[in-house]
Amino acid sequence: MSLTQIESICTNCTFQIIQEINLENPENYIHCPCCDNVFEYSKLNEQNKSNINNQVTQLTQTQSLAIPTKQNLILQNLEQAYEEIPHTFIKSDSIFMKGYINGLEMHFLLDTGAETSILPYDLVNACGLDNVIDTNYSGIIKGVGETKMIGRIYYVEVVFDCGVYPCAFTVCHSDNIPPILGIDMMHNLGLSLDFKKKKINFSNDCSIDFISRKHQV
């Protein structure tokens, strides 16, 4: 007697059964250990098994297609941005304001992300302010990059189009950065920025236009 191992699906609970049967016998019965069902083995049962396996495969493939890949999500996000906020793909100009220290004209970068206002040493030297730098106030200024802090000027008058204002500055060693009005002096000056009108408003109700240009970090 030759036995053949077959796989079959229970007609009651769809449990997959592995059992040895004699295919030469006119009748073979399969016992399901899961639900104790006994049923006759036939090619029709094998077809049912094949159909079930095909359904499982199709469901798995459908679920895989339904789950978006990370790259698809990124592309969808990019397309939505292009449609709704295209201006974010254009680098914005920085905002500058003209001022004078000891008669020397300079353009101050308005930087709300800077906690302290900064003057590079080359401008301090050009304004003749070397003798009022407190070099005890030194260290490293860290932001997007970092630069050496030379000292502190506690008081200097800056002439703007809307008036003369006392300011304080940290002096840095780097000569390739512009003078910066940070959040400390912007608060002191009572500045507010109107991006729709492109105006810089002072606390005395005076307003001046943005000076916009690219700033290399």
C-alpha positions as CSV (number, residue, x, y, z in Angstrom):
1,M,0.0,0.0,0.0
2,S,1.4,3.3,-1.0
3,L,0.5,6.4,1.1
4,T,0.6,9.9,-0.1
5,Q,0.9,13.0,2.0
6,I,-1.8,15.5,1.1
7,E,-2.9,18.9,2.3
8,S,-6.5,19.6,2.7
9,I,-8.8,22.2,4.1
10,C,-11.5,21.3,6.6
11,T,-14.9,21.7,5.3
12,N,-16.2,22.9,8.6
13,C,-13.6,25.3,10.1
14,T,-11.2,25.8,7.1
15,F,-8.3,24.4,9.2
16,Q,-5.4,23.3,7.0
17,I,-4.8,19.5,7.5
18,I,-1.8,17.4,6.5
19,Q,-2.6,13.7,6.3
20,E,-1.4,10.5,4.6
21,I,-3.9,8.7,2.4
22,N,-4.0,6.0,-0.2
23,L,-5.0,7.6,-3.4
24,E,-5.8,4.2,-4.9
25,N,-8.7,3.8,-2.5
26,P,-12.1,4.8,-3.9
27,E,-12.8,6.6,-0.7
28,N,-10.6,8.5,1.8
29,Y,-11.6,10.3,4.9
30,I,-9.9,13.2,6.5
31,H,-10.0,14.0,10.2
32,C,-9.7,17.6,11.4
33,P,-7.9,17.8,14.7
34,C,-9.1,21.3,15.2
35,C,-12.9,20.8,15.2
36,D,-13.0,16.9,15.1
37,N,-14.8,17.0,11.8
38,V,-14.5,14.0,9.5
39,F,-15.1,14.5,5.8
40,E,-14.4,12.7,2.5
41,Y,-11.3,13.7,0.6
42,S,-12.0,14.7,-2.9
43,K,-10.5,16.8,-5.7
44,L,-13.3,19.3,-5.0
45,N,-11.9,19.8,-1.6
46,E,-8.5,20.4,-3.1
47,Q,-10.0,23.0,-5.4
48,N,-11.6,24.7,-2.3
49,K,-8.2,24.8,-0.7
50,S,-6.7,26.4,-3.9
51,N,-9.5,29.0,-4.0
52,I,-8.9,29.9,-0.3
53,N,-5.1,30.3,-0.9
54,N,-5.8,32.5,-3.9
55,Q,-8.1,34.7,-1.9
56,V,-5.5,35.1,0.9
57,T,-2.8,36.0,-1.7
58,Q,-5.0,38.5,-3.4
59,L,-6.0,40.1,0.0
60,T,-2.3,40.3,1.0
61,Q,-1.4,42.0,-2.3
62,T,-4.4,44.4,-2.0
63,Q,-3.3,45.4,1.5
64,S,0.3,45.9,0.3
65,L,-0.9,48.3,-2.4
66,A,-3.2,50.1,0.0
67,I,-0.3,51.0,2.3
68,P,1.5,54.0,0.8
69,T,5.2,53.9,0.8
70,K,7.3,56.6,2.5
71,Q,8.4,57.9,-0.9
72,N,4.8,58.2,-2.0
73,L,3.9,60.1,1.1
74,I,6.8,62.5,0.5
75,L,5.7,63.1,-3.1
76,Q,2.1,63.7,-2.1
77,N,3.3,66.2,0.6
78,L,5.5,67.9,-2.0
79,E,2.7,68.2,-4.5
80,Q,0.4,69.7,-1.9
81,A,3.0,72.3,-1.0
82,Y,3.5,73.2,-4.7
83,E,-0.2,73.8,-5.1
84,E,-1.0,75.6,-1.8
85,I,2.2,77.3,-0.6
86,P,4.5,77.6,-3.7
87,H,6.3,80.7,-2.2
88,T,8.0,78.5,0.4
89,F,10.2,77.1,-2.4
90,I,11.7,80.6,-2.9
91,K,14.3,81.7,-0.4
92,S,13.0,84.8,1.4
93,D,15.0,88.0,1.6
94,S,16.3,89.0,5.0
95,I,15.1,92.3,6.6
96,F,17.5,95.1,7.2
97,M,17.2,98.6,8.6
98,K,19.5,101.5,8.0
99,G,21.2,103.1,11.0
100,Y,24.2,105.3,11.9
101,I,26.8,105.0,14.7
102,N,29.1,108.0,15.0
103,G,28.1,109.0,11.5
104,L,29.0,105.7,9.9
105,E,26.1,104.2,7.9
106,M,25.3,100.5,8.3
107,H,22.4,98.1,7.6
108,F,21.3,96.2,10.6
109,L,19.9,92.7,10.1
110,L,16.7,92.2,12.1
111,D,16.9,88.8,13.6
112,T,14.1,87.7,15.9
113,G,16.0,84.4,16.5
114,A,19.0,86.2,18.0
115,E,18.9,86.7,21.7
116,T,21.5,89.4,21.7
117,S,22.4,92.2,19.3
118,I,25.8,92.0,17.6
119,L,28.4,94.4,16.1
120,P,31.3,92.9,14.2
121,Y,34.7,94.2,15.3
122,D,35.5,95.8,11.9
123,L,32.5,98.2,12.3
124,V,33.3,98.8,16.0
125,N,36.8,99.8,15.0
126,A,35.5,102.0,12.1
127,C,33.2,103.8,14.6
128,G,36.0,104.4,17.0
129,L,34.5,102.4,19.8
130,D,37.5,100.2,20.7
131,N,38.0,102.0,24.0
132,V,34.6,101.1,25.4
133,I,34.6,97.3,24.7
134,D,34.5,95.4,28.0
135,T,36.7,92.4,27.1
136,N,35.9,90.6,30.3
137,Y,32.6,89.8,28.6
138,S,34.0,87.2,26.2
139,G,33.3,83.7,25.0
140,I,31.8,81.9,22.0
141,I,28.6,83.0,20.2
142,K,26.7,80.0,18.9
143,G,23.8,80.0,16.5
144,V,23.7,78.5,13.0
145,G,27.5,78.6,13.3
146,E,29.8,80.0,15.9
147,T,32.1,82.9,16.3
148,K,34.4,84.4,19.0
149,M,32.9,87.0,21.3
150,I,35.4,89.8,21.9
151,G,33.5,91.8,24.5
152,R,30.5,94.0,25.2
153,I,29.6,97.6,24.5
154,Y,27.0,98.6,27.1
155,Y,25.8,101.9,25.6
156,V,25.9,103.4,22.2
157,E,23.5,105.7,20.4
158,V,22.2,104.6,17.1
159,V,20.5,107.0,14.7
160,F,17.6,105.5,12.8
161,D,15.2,107.3,10.5
162,C,12.6,107.2,13.3
163,G,14.9,108.7,16.0
164,V,18.0,108.2,18.1
165,Y,18.0,105.2,20.4
166,P,20.5,103.9,23.0
167,C,21.5,100.3,22.3
168,A,23.9,97.7,23.6
169,F,25.9,95.2,21.6
170,T,28.0,92.1,21.9
171,V,31.2,92.5,19.8
172,C,32.2,89.5,17.7
173,H,35.4,88.7,15.9
174,S,33.8,87.7,12.6
175,D,33.9,90.5,10.0
176,N,31.8,88.6,7.4
177,I,28.5,89.0,9.3
178,P,26.3,92.2,9.3
179,P,25.4,94.1,12.4
180,I,22.5,92.4,14.0
181,L,19.5,93.8,16.0
182,G,18.4,90.8,18.0
183,I,15.3,90.3,20.1
184,D,16.8,92.3,23.0
185,M,17.2,95.6,21.1
186,M,14.1,95.1,19.0
187,H,12.1,94.9,22.3
188,N,14.0,97.9,23.6
189,L,13.1,99.9,20.4
190,G,9.5,98.7,20.5
191,L,9.8,97.4,16.9
192,S,7.1,95.4,15.2
193,L,7.2,94.0,11.7
194,D,4.3,94.4,9.2
195,F,5.0,91.7,6.5
196,K,2.0,92.7,4.4
197,K,3.0,96.3,4.1
198,K,6.7,95.5,4.4
199,K,7.1,98.1,7.2
200,I,9.1,98.4,10.4
201,N,7.0,100.1,13.1
202,F,8.5,101.9,16.0
203,S,6.8,102.5,19.3
204,N,6.6,106.3,18.5
205,D,4.2,105.5,15.6
206,C,6.9,106.1,13.1
207,S,7.3,103.5,10.3
208,I,10.0,102.8,7.7
209,D,10.2,100.4,4.8
210,F,11.9,97.1,4.8
211,I,15.4,96.9,3.2
212,S,15.2,93.4,1.8
213,R,18.2,91.5,0.4
214,K,19.7,88.0,0.5
215,H,21.8,87.3,3.5
216,Q,24.4,84.5,3.3
217,V,24.6,82.6,6.6
